[in-house]
Amino acid sequence: MTMKSTKTLKPADCNIKWYLIDATDLVLGRLASQIATILRGKNKPSFSPSQDCGDYVVVINADKIQLTGKKLEQKEYFHHSGYIGGIHGEKAKDLMQEKPEKVLIKAVERMISRNSLGAKQMTKLRVFAGSEHPHAAQNPIVLDIASKNRKNKRSV
């Protein structure tokens, strides 16, 4: 009888790619879940939960992301200053006008595990409000998230 062994993937063995996603009219949560999957490397057959073998993701046009329902007016992002009574909230509508990148980053951040590996994976996410990005030299592969499911895109 032969023993079957499980191959453990090392970070040096990972084939890292760069992906480019245009977020124009895409739904926030659906886009964030796709990005989180790519950052973790779960889309690869060589996925290992304890290794960072995810790919880099560049998102452009983050200012054109759509939120469904009444989330734009009702959704709030909270943070605490550390002092008593120091909780502060900000509506999604205000945050989308000031820092639209932060809305997408927060959504993806909450889908990634909250540990040192998750922090390392989050460094592979690059979000830009406009259509310009400085990562053209990496030759990113263009991903069309809108064509994967009709619910991914929302026309206004």
N, C-alpha and C positions, 0 to 999 in steps of 0.2 A: 504494500500500500504506500503510495507516495503522499508526501505532505504538501499541502498547498499553502503558499505564504501570501500575505497581503503586502503589496508594494507600498512603501511610504514615500510620498512625494516630497522632494526637497525644493526650497524656493529657487535654487539654481536650475532645476529641471523644468520650471514653469515657462511656458511660451506666452509672454506678455504682449498684448496688443493694445492699440489705442482706438477708441470709438468716438465718433462725433454724432451728437444727437441735436436736431433742430427742434426746440420745444414750442414752436409756434402752434397755438390752439390745442395743445395736448393737455389732458386732464392731469392735475398735479399728483394725485395718489397713484394712479396707474403708471405714470412716468417714473415716479420715485421707486416703485416696487421693481420695475425693470432695471433701473440703474443699480439698486441694491443687489440684485441678482448678479449683475456683471461685476460689480466691485468685489463681491465675495468669491466669485469664480464658480458659482453654482451652475452656470451654463456650460461648463466644461466637463468632459467625461472623467478628467483626472482630479475632480474636486476633493479636497481634503479639508475638513472643518477646522483643523488646528494649524493650517498653513495659509499664508497670504499669497494665493496664486491668482488673484483677481486681476482684471484688466483696468486700464486707465479710461476714464470717461470724460469727454469734453462736451458741455452743454452750452449751446448758444441760444439767443433769443429768450432768455428766462423771464423777461418782462412781458412776454406774450402768453404765459401759461394761464390756463383756465381753471377755475374752481367751480364745482357743480353746486347746485342748490343755492342756499343763502349763506354759504361759507364765507364769501368775500366780506359780508357785513357782520357775521356772527362769530367767526373763528377768531380766537385770541391766542397770542403767544405770550407766556408768562416767564419772567425771570425774577430772581430774588437778589437783593443787594447784600444780604448777610446780616443786616440789622433788623431789629424788631419792627414789624410792620413795613418791611422794605420790599414787598411784592409789587411788581410793576407789570402791567399788561399792555399789549399793543394789538390793535385789530389787524387782520390780514390785509384789509384794503389799504391802510396806512403803510404797512410794511412793503406791500407790492409797489407803492409809489416811491418810497425812499430807497429800499434795498431789495429788489425782486429776487436777487440771487439767494438771499438768506432764507426765503420761504422754501425753495427747493432743497437747499442744503439741510434745513431742519427736518424736512419730510424724509429725506434719505437717511439722515443721522439716526432717526428714531426707528428705522428698519434694520439697522446694523447693530450687532451686539455691542454692548457698552463695556468694553474692556480694552486692553492695550492692542489687541489684534484689530478690533473695530476702529480704533483711532488710526492705526496704520493704514487700514483700508480706506478710510475717509480722506486721507491725503492724496488718493488717486482720483478724486473728483474735482474737476475744474468747471466752474459755472460762470458764465458771462451774460450780462443783461442784453448786450447788442449782438450783432451778427459777426463781429470781428473777434478773432482769438489768436494768441501768439504761438499756437502749437501746430502750425502747418508743416513744420519740418519733420514731425513724427508720422506724417502721412496717415491720419486717422481714417478708419473705415466708417463710412456713413451708414448709420442705422436708421431705418424707417419704422419707428414705433407705431405710427398712425395706421400703417397697413396691416399690423398684426391682429387688430381687433377693431371693429367699427366704433366701439365705446371709448377707445383711447383718444379719439379726436373729437373735439366739441366746437362746432362752428357757432359764432355769436350772431 
